[in-house]
Amino acid sequence: MDAVDVHAVTHYSIGHCRRILRKIKSLKSKLKHQKVTVEEVSEYLGISSEQIRNVLQKTG
């Protein structure tokens, strides 16, 4: 997932979504080039991964 995907789900600003992704990467000990998964975002935001996938399919 990237910042635009997180924005589609949360409607937060793109900058805030980038901060969320950086925080998740930090918590999961990921490197800059590694992607954040839907499951990791859902765990961090407290939203089910199925809900996130539904939103992403609609915005396609």
PDB file of N, CA, C and O in Angstrom:
ATOM      1  N   MET A   1       0.844  -1.175   0.000  1.00  0.00           N
ATOM      2  CA  MET A   1       0.000   0.000   0.000  1.00  0.00           C
ATOM      3  C   MET A   1       0.888   1.236   0.000  1.00  0.00           C
ATOM      4  O   MET A   1       1.986   1.235   0.558  1.00  0.00           O
ATOM      5  N   ASP A   2       0.390   2.286  -0.637  1.00  0.00           N
ATOM      6  CA  ASP A   2       1.111   3.557  -0.605  1.00  0.00           C
ATOM      7  C   ASP A   2       0.198   4.620   0.015  1.00  0.00           C
ATOM      8  O   ASP A   2      -0.926   4.327   0.423  1.00  0.00           O
ATOM      9  N   ALA A   3       0.693   5.845   0.079  1.00  0.00           N
ATOM     10  CA  ALA A   3      -0.030   6.929   0.749  1.00  0.00           C
ATOM     11  C   ALA A   3      -1.386   7.204   0.103  1.00  0.00           C
ATOM     12  O   ALA A   3      -2.344   7.544   0.797  1.00  0.00           O
ATOM     13  N   VAL A   4      -1.473   7.061  -1.216  1.00  0.00           N
ATOM     14  CA  VAL A   4      -2.738   7.308  -1.916  1.00  0.00           C
ATOM     15  C   VAL A   4      -3.779   6.260  -1.518  1.00  0.00           C
ATOM     16  O   VAL A   4      -4.958   6.582  -1.372  1.00  0.00           O
ATOM     17  N   ASP A   5      -3.350   5.019  -1.345  1.00  0.00           N
ATOM     18  CA  ASP A   5      -4.264   3.954  -0.913  1.00  0.00           C
ATOM     19  C   ASP A   5      -4.777   4.227   0.501  1.00  0.00           C
ATOM     20  O   ASP A   5      -5.968   4.080   0.775  1.00  0.00           O
ATOM     21  N   VAL A   6      -3.867   4.626   1.398  1.00  0.00           N
ATOM     22  CA  VAL A   6      -4.273   4.938   2.769  1.00  0.00           C
ATOM     23  C   VAL A   6      -5.225   6.135   2.765  1.00  0.00           C
ATOM     24  O   VAL A   6      -6.184   6.175   3.536  1.00  0.00           O
ATOM     25  N   HIS A   7      -4.955   7.108   1.896  1.00  0.00           N
ATOM     26  CA  HIS A   7      -5.825   8.278   1.776  1.00  0.00           C
ATOM     27  C   HIS A   7      -7.229   7.872   1.331  1.00  0.00           C
ATOM     28  O   HIS A   7      -8.215   8.414   1.831  1.00  0.00           O
ATOM     29  N   ALA A   8      -7.329   6.927   0.400  1.00  0.00           N
ATOM     30  CA  ALA A   8      -8.640   6.473  -0.090  1.00  0.00           C
ATOM     31  C   ALA A   8      -9.456   5.837   1.033  1.00  0.00           C
ATOM     32  O   ALA A   8     -10.684   5.925   1.042  1.00  0.00           O
ATOM     33  N   VAL A   9      -8.775   5.203   1.968  1.00  0.00           N
ATOM     34  CA  VAL A   9      -9.458   4.530   3.069  1.00  0.00           C
ATOM     35  C   VAL A   9      -9.805   5.508   4.185  1.00  0.00           C
ATOM     36  O   VAL A   9     -10.912   5.471   4.722  1.00  0.00           O
ATOM     37  N   THR A  10      -8.865   6.384   4.536  1.00  0.00           N
ATOM     38  CA  THR A  10      -9.029   7.226   5.725  1.00  0.00           C
ATOM     39  C   THR A  10      -9.510   8.640   5.426  1.00  0.00           C
ATOM     40  O   THR A  10     -10.097   9.289   6.292  1.00  0.00           O
ATOM     41  N   HIS A  11      -9.270   9.121   4.217  1.00  0.00           N
ATOM     42  CA  HIS A  11      -9.549  10.504   3.822  1.00  0.00           C
ATOM     43  C   HIS A  11      -8.687  11.505   4.580  1.00  0.00           C
ATOM     44  O   HIS A  11      -9.023  12.687   4.653  1.00  0.00           O
ATOM     45  N   TYR A  12      -7.565  11.029   5.151  1.00  0.00           N
ATOM     46  CA  TYR A  12      -6.579  11.930   5.742  1.00  0.00           C
ATOM     47  C   TYR A  12      -5.792  12.564   4.611  1.00  0.00           C
ATOM     48  O   TYR A  12      -5.854  12.104   3.471  1.00  0.00           O
ATOM     49  N   SER A  13      -5.047  13.625   4.922  1.00  0.00           N
ATOM     50  CA  SER A  13      -4.207  14.248   3.907  1.00  0.00           C
ATOM     51  C   SER A  13      -3.112  13.268   3.480  1.00  0.00           C
ATOM     52  O   SER A  13      -2.759  12.355   4.226  1.00  0.00           O
ATOM     53  N   ILE A  14      -2.587  13.467   2.291  1.00  0.00           N
ATOM     54  CA  ILE A  14      -1.528  12.589   1.777  1.00  0.00           C
ATOM     55  C   ILE A  14      -0.304  12.635   2.694  1.00  0.00           C
ATOM     56  O   ILE A  14       0.323  11.608   2.954  1.00  0.00           O
ATOM     57  N   GLY A  15       0.026  13.820   3.176  1.00  0.00           N
ATOM     58  CA  GLY A  15       1.164  13.955   4.085  1.00  0.00           C
ATOM     59  C   GLY A  15       0.981  13.143   5.353  1.00  0.00           C
ATOM     60  O   GLY A  15       1.914  12.489   5.820  1.00  0.00           O
ATOM     61  N   HIS A  16      -0.213  13.184   5.907  1.00  0.00           N
ATOM     62  CA  HIS A  16      -0.486  12.404   7.118  1.00  0.00           C
ATOM     63  C   HIS A  16      -0.426  10.912   6.817  1.00  0.00           C
ATOM     64  O   HIS A  16       0.048  10.129   7.640  1.00  0.00           O
ATOM     65  N   CYS A  17      -0.900  10.520   5.651  1.00  0.00           N
ATOM     66  CA  CYS A  17      -0.851   9.107   5.249  1.00  0.00           C
ATOM     67  C   CYS A  17       0.589   8.636   5.100  1.00  0.00           C
ATOM     68  O   CYS A  17       0.905   7.493   5.430  1.00  0.00           O
ATOM     69  N   ARG A  18       1.458   9.504   4.607  1.00  0.00           N
ATOM     70  CA  ARG A  18       2.887   9.152   4.518  1.00  0.00           C
ATOM     71  C   ARG A  18       3.469   8.938   5.914  1.00  0.00           C
ATOM     72  O   ARG A  18       4.257   8.017   6.130  1.00  0.00           O
ATOM     73  N   ARG A  19       3.079   9.792   6.857  1.00  0.00           N
ATOM     74  CA  ARG A  19       3.553   9.637   8.235  1.00  0.00           C
ATOM     75  C   ARG A  19       3.062   8.327   8.841  1.00  0.00           C
ATOM     76  O   ARG A  19       3.801   7.656   9.561  1.00  0.00           O
ATOM     77  N   ILE A  20       1.820   7.964   8.549  1.00  0.00           N
ATOM     78  CA  ILE A  20       1.278   6.692   9.031  1.00  0.00           C
ATOM     79  C   ILE A  20       2.110   5.529   8.493  1.00  0.00           C
ATOM     80  O   ILE A  20       2.464   4.616   9.240  1.00  0.00           O
ATOM     81  N   LEU A  21       2.421   5.565   7.194  1.00  0.00           N
ATOM     82  CA  LEU A  21       3.216   4.490   6.594  1.00  0.00           C
ATOM     83  C   LEU A  21       4.612   4.427   7.195  1.00  0.00           C
ATOM     84  O   LEU A  21       5.131   3.340   7.445  1.00  0.00           O
ATOM     85  N   ARG A  22       5.229   5.597   7.433  1.00  0.00           N
ATOM     86  CA  ARG A  22       6.550   5.617   8.066  1.00  0.00           C
ATOM     87  C   ARG A  22       6.492   5.021   9.469  1.00  0.00           C
ATOM     88  O   ARG A  22       7.393   4.288   9.876  1.00  0.00           O
ATOM     89  N   LYS A  23       5.435   5.338  10.201  1.00  0.00           N
ATOM     90  CA  LYS A  23       5.271   4.812  11.558  1.00  0.00           C
ATOM     91  C   LYS A  23       5.110   3.289  11.527  1.00  0.00           C
ATOM     92  O   LYS A  23       5.713   2.585  12.337  1.00  0.00           O
ATOM     93  N   ILE A  24       4.300   2.780  10.597  1.00  0.00           N
ATOM     94  CA  ILE A  24       4.116   1.331  10.474  1.00  0.00           C
ATOM     95  C   ILE A  24       5.440   0.660  10.125  1.00  0.00           C
ATOM     96  O   ILE A  24       5.781  -0.374  10.699  1.00  0.00           O
ATOM     97  N   LYS A  25       6.191   1.243   9.183  1.00  0.00           N
ATOM     98  CA  LYS A  25       7.486   0.670   8.804  1.00  0.00           C
ATOM     99  C   LYS A  25       8.436   0.646   9.987  1.00  0.00           C
ATOM    100  O   LYS A  25       9.185  -0.313  10.173  1.00  0.00           O
ATOM    101  N   SER A  26       8.404   1.700  10.784  1.00  0.00           N
ATOM    102  CA  SER A  26       9.256   1.764  11.969  1.00  0.00           C
ATOM    103  C   SER A  26       8.862   0.682  12.973  1.00  0.00           C
ATOM    104  O   SER A  26       9.725  -0.003  13.521  1.00  0.00           O
ATOM    105  N   LEU A  27       7.567   0.530  13.210  1.00  0.00           N
ATOM    106  CA  LEU A  27       7.092  -0.467  14.164  1.00  0.00           C
ATOM    107  C   LEU A  27       7.396  -1.890  13.702  1.00  0.00           C
ATOM    108  O   LEU A  27       7.673  -2.766  14.521  1.00  0.00           O
ATOM    109  N   LYS A  28       7.346  -2.117  12.400  1.00  0.00           N
ATOM    110  CA  LYS A  28       7.564  -3.455  11.835  1.00  0.00           C
ATOM    111  C   LYS A  28       9.024  -3.685  11.423  1.00  0.00           C
ATOM    112  O   LYS A  28       9.350  -4.734  10.867  1.00  0.00           O
ATOM    113  N   SER A  29       9.901  -2.713  11.693  1.00  0.00           N
ATOM    114  CA  SER A  29      11.331  -2.804  11.357  1.00  0.00           C
ATOM    115  C   SER A  29      11.551  -3.082   9.868  1.00  0.00           C
ATOM    116  O   SER A  29      12.352  -3.938   9.492  1.00  0.00           O
ATOM    117  N   LYS A  30      10.827  -2.346   9.040  1.00  0.00           N
ATOM    118  CA  LYS A  30      10.972  -2.492   7.594  1.00  0.00           C
ATOM    119  C   LYS A  30      11.912  -1.413   7.065  1.00  0.00           C
ATOM    120  O   LYS A  30      12.039  -0.335   7.645  1.00  0.00           O
ATOM    121  N   LEU A  31      12.559  -1.726   5.961  1.00  0.00           N
ATOM    122  CA  LEU A  31      13.417  -0.752   5.301  1.00  0.00           C
ATOM    123  C   LEU A  31      12.584   0.137   4.390  1.00  0.00           C
ATOM    124  O   LEU A  31      11.425  -0.170   4.109  1.00  0.00           O
ATOM    125  N   LYS A  32      13.172   1.248   3.924  1.00  0.00           N
ATOM    126  CA  LYS A  32      12.446   2.220   3.115  1.00  0.00           C
ATOM    127  C   LYS A  32      11.830   1.612   1.861  1.00  0.00           C
ATOM    128  O   LYS A  32      10.720   1.979   1.477  1.00  0.00           O
ATOM    129  N   HIS A  33      12.539   0.687   1.222  1.00  0.00           N
ATOM    130  CA  HIS A  33      12.066   0.132  -0.051  1.00  0.00           C
ATOM    131  C   HIS A  33      11.008  -0.955   0.129  1.00  0.00           C
ATOM    132  O   HIS A  33      10.390  -1.377  -0.848  1.00  0.00           O
ATOM    133  N   GLN A  34      10.791  -1.413   1.362  1.00  0.00           N
ATOM    134  CA  GLN A  34       9.834  -2.487   1.597  1.00  0.00           C
ATOM    135  C   GLN A  34       8.418  -1.930   1.698  1.00  0.00           C
ATOM    136  O   GLN A  34       8.198  -0.871   2.285  1.00  0.00           O
ATOM    137  N   LYS A  35       7.478  -2.639   1.130  1.00  0.00           N
ATOM    138  CA  LYS A  35       6.081  -2.214   1.101  1.00  0.00           C
ATOM    139  C   LYS A  35       5.371  -2.571   2.402  1.00  0.00           C
ATOM    140  O   LYS A  35       5.752  -3.506   3.106  1.00  0.00           O
ATOM    141  N   VAL A  36       4.344  -1.810   2.695  1.00  0.00           N
ATOM    142  CA  VAL A  36       3.468  -2.078   3.834  1.00  0.00           C
ATOM    143  C   VAL A  36       2.246  -2.812   3.293  1.00  0.00           C
ATOM    144  O   VAL A  36       1.685  -2.421   2.269  1.00  0.00           O
ATOM    145  N   THR A  37       1.838  -3.867   3.975  1.00  0.00           N
ATOM    146  CA  THR A  37       0.726  -4.682   3.491  1.00  0.00           C
ATOM    147  C   THR A  37      -0.616  -4.146   4.006  1.00  0.00           C
ATOM    148  O   THR A  37      -0.672  -3.338   4.933  1.00  0.00           O
ATOM    149  N   VAL A  38      -1.680  -4.620   3.378  1.00  0.00           N
ATOM    150  CA  VAL A  38      -3.029  -4.263   3.801  1.00  0.00           C
ATOM    151  C   VAL A  38      -3.248  -4.710   5.244  1.00  0.00           C
ATOM    152  O   VAL A  38      -3.858  -3.991   6.035  1.00  0.00           O
ATOM    153  N   GLU A  39      -2.756  -5.883   5.578  1.00  0.00           N
ATOM    154  CA  GLU A  39      -2.928  -6.406   6.929  1.00  0.00           C
ATOM    155  C   GLU A  39      -2.235  -5.518   7.961  1.00  0.00           C
ATOM    156  O   GLU A  39      -2.779  -5.288   9.041  1.00  0.00           O
ATOM    157  N   GLU A  40      -1.051  -5.022   7.644  1.00  0.00           N
ATOM    158  CA  GLU A  40      -0.326  -4.148   8.570  1.00  0.00           C
ATOM    159  C   GLU A  40      -1.062  -2.823   8.767  1.00  0.00           C
ATOM    160  O   GLU A  40      -1.138  -2.313   9.885  1.00  0.00           O
ATOM    161  N   VAL A  41      -1.598  -2.271   7.689  1.00  0.00           N
ATOM    162  CA  VAL A  41      -2.353  -1.025   7.792  1.00  0.00           C
ATOM    163  C   VAL A  41      -3.633  -1.262   8.585  1.00  0.00           C
ATOM    164  O   VAL A  41      -3.999  -0.444   9.429  1.00  0.00           O
ATOM    165  N   SER A  42      -4.315  -2.370   8.322  1.00  0.00           N
ATOM    166  CA  SER A  42      -5.569  -2.649   9.035  1.00  0.00           C
ATOM    167  C   SER A  42      -5.315  -2.831  10.527  1.00  0.00           C
ATOM    168  O   SER A  42      -6.106  -2.379  11.355  1.00  0.00           O
ATOM    169  N   GLU A  43      -4.224  -3.487  10.864  1.00  0.00           N
ATOM    170  CA  GLU A  43      -3.870  -3.674  12.270  1.00  0.00           C
ATOM    171  C   GLU A  43      -3.587  -2.323  12.938  1.00  0.00           C
ATOM    172  O   GLU A  43      -4.034  -2.074  14.057  1.00  0.00           O
ATOM    173  N   TYR A  44      -2.849  -1.462  12.250  1.00  0.00           N
ATOM    174  CA  TYR A  44      -2.491  -0.157  12.809  1.00  0.00           C
ATOM    175  C   TYR A  44      -3.713   0.740  12.965  1.00  0.00           C
ATOM    176  O   TYR A  44      -3.856   1.418  13.983  1.00  0.00           O
ATOM    177  N   LEU A  45      -4.595   0.752  11.966  1.00  0.00           N
ATOM    178  CA  LEU A  45      -5.752   1.641  11.986  1.00  0.00           C
ATOM    179  C   LEU A  45      -6.953   1.061  12.730  1.00  0.00           C
ATOM    180  O   LEU A  45      -7.885   1.790  13.069  1.00  0.00           O
ATOM    181  N   GLY A  46      -6.935  -0.240  12.983  1.00  0.00           N
ATOM    182  CA  GLY A  46      -8.059  -0.870  13.657  1.00  0.00           C
ATOM    183  C   GLY A  46      -9.249  -1.082  12.748  1.00  0.00           C
ATOM    184  O   GLY A  46     -10.392  -1.093  13.204  1.00  0.00           O
ATOM    185  N   ILE A  47      -8.983  -1.251  11.459  1.00  0.00           N
ATOM    186  CA  ILE A  47     -10.017  -1.496  10.449  1.00  0.00           C
ATOM    187  C   ILE A  47      -9.751  -2.888   9.880  1.00  0.00           C
ATOM    188  O   ILE A  47      -8.597  -3.286   9.724  1.00  0.00           O
ATOM    189  N   SER A  48     -10.807  -3.620   9.573  1.00  0.00           N
ATOM    190  CA  SER A  48     -10.595  -4.966   9.030  1.00  0.00           C
ATOM    191  C   SER A  48      -9.963  -4.875   7.639  1.00  0.00           C
ATOM    192  O   SER A  48     -10.224  -3.939   6.884  1.00  0.00           O
ATOM    193  N   SER A  49      -9.143  -5.849   7.323  1.00  0.00           N
ATOM    194  CA  SER A  49      -8.477  -5.864   6.023  1.00  0.00           C
ATOM    195  C   SER A  49      -9.487  -6.019   4.889  1.00  0.00           C
ATOM    196  O   SER A  49      -9.256  -5.545   3.777  1.00  0.00           O
ATOM    197  N   GLU A  50     -10.599  -6.682   5.173  1.00  0.00           N
ATOM    198  CA  GLU A  50     -11.647  -6.851   4.154  1.00  0.00           C
ATOM    199  C   GLU A  50     -12.276  -5.506   3.792  1.00  0.00           C
ATOM    200  O   GLU A  50     -12.548  -5.247   2.620  1.00  0.00           O
ATOM    201  N   GLN A  51     -12.509  -4.650   4.788  1.00  0.00           N
ATOM    202  CA  GLN A  51     -13.050  -3.317   4.520  1.00  0.00           C
ATOM    203  C   GLN A  51     -12.086  -2.499   3.660  1.00  0.00           C
ATOM    204  O   GLN A  51     -12.508  -1.793   2.744  1.00  0.00           O
ATOM    205  N   ILE A  52     -10.803  -2.599   3.958  1.00  0.00           N
ATOM    206  CA  ILE A  52      -9.801  -1.860   3.186  1.00  0.00           C
ATOM    207  C   ILE A  52      -9.786  -2.353   1.746  1.00  0.00           C
ATOM    208  O   ILE A  52      -9.745  -1.553   0.811  1.00  0.00           O
ATOM    209  N   ARG A  53      -9.818  -3.664   1.569  1.00  0.00           N
ATOM    210  CA  ARG A  53      -9.807  -4.222   0.214  1.00  0.00           C
ATOM    211  C   ARG A  53     -11.042  -3.780  -0.583  1.00  0.00           C
ATOM    212  O   ARG A  53     -10.942  -3.488  -1.775  1.00  0.00           O
ATOM    213  N   ASN A  54     -12.206  -3.734   0.079  1.00  0.00           N
ATOM    214  CA  ASN A  54     -13.425  -3.280  -0.586  1.00  0.00           C
ATOM    215  C   ASN A  54     -13.305  -1.837  -1.062  1.00  0.00           C
ATOM    216  O   ASN A  54     -13.712  -1.521  -2.180  1.00  0.00           O
ATOM    217  N   VAL A  55     -12.757  -0.964  -0.236  1.00  0.00           N
ATOM    218  CA  VAL A  55     -12.575   0.436  -0.609  1.00  0.00           C
ATOM    219  C   VAL A  55     -11.605   0.537  -1.776  1.00  0.00           C
ATOM    220  O   VAL A  55     -11.836   1.309  -2.707  1.00  0.00           O
ATOM    221  N   LEU A  56     -10.524  -0.233  -1.737  1.00  0.00           N
ATOM    222  CA  LEU A  56      -9.526  -0.164  -2.803  1.00  0.00           C
ATOM    223  C   LEU A  56     -10.065  -0.709  -4.123  1.00  0.00           C
ATOM    224  O   LEU A  56      -9.695  -0.221  -5.191  1.00  0.00           O
ATOM    225  N   GLN A  57     -10.925  -1.705  -4.060  1.00  0.00           N
ATOM    226  CA  GLN A  57     -11.540  -2.238  -5.292  1.00  0.00           C
ATOM    227  C   GLN A  57     -12.470  -1.214  -5.913  1.00  0.00           C
ATOM    228  O   GLN A  57     -12.531  -1.092  -7.137  1.00  0.00           O
ATOM    229  N   LYS A  58     -13.197  -0.475  -5.083  1.00  0.00           N
ATOM    230  CA  LYS A  58     -14.125   0.526  -5.592  1.00  0.00           C
ATOM    231  C   LYS A  58     -13.390   1.704  -6.239  1.00  0.00           C
ATOM    232  O   LYS A  58     -13.855   2.257  -7.236  1.00  0.00           O
ATOM    233  N   THR A  59     -12.237   2.085  -5.669  1.00  0.00           N
ATOM    234  CA  THR A  59     -11.483   3.211  -6.216  1.00  0.00           C
ATOM    235  C   THR A  59     -10.616   2.767  -7.388  1.00  0.00           C
ATOM    236  O   THR A  59     -10.177   3.590  -8.191  1.00  0.00           O
ATOM    237  N   GLY A  60     -10.372   1.459  -7.481  1.00  0.00           N
ATOM    238  CA  GLY A  60      -9.668   0.780  -8.529  1.00  0.00           C
ATOM    239  C   GLY A  60      -8.715   1.493  -9.293  1.00  0.00           C
ATOM    240  O   GLY A  60      -8.100   0.927 -10.197  1.00  0.00           O
TER     241      GLY A  60
END
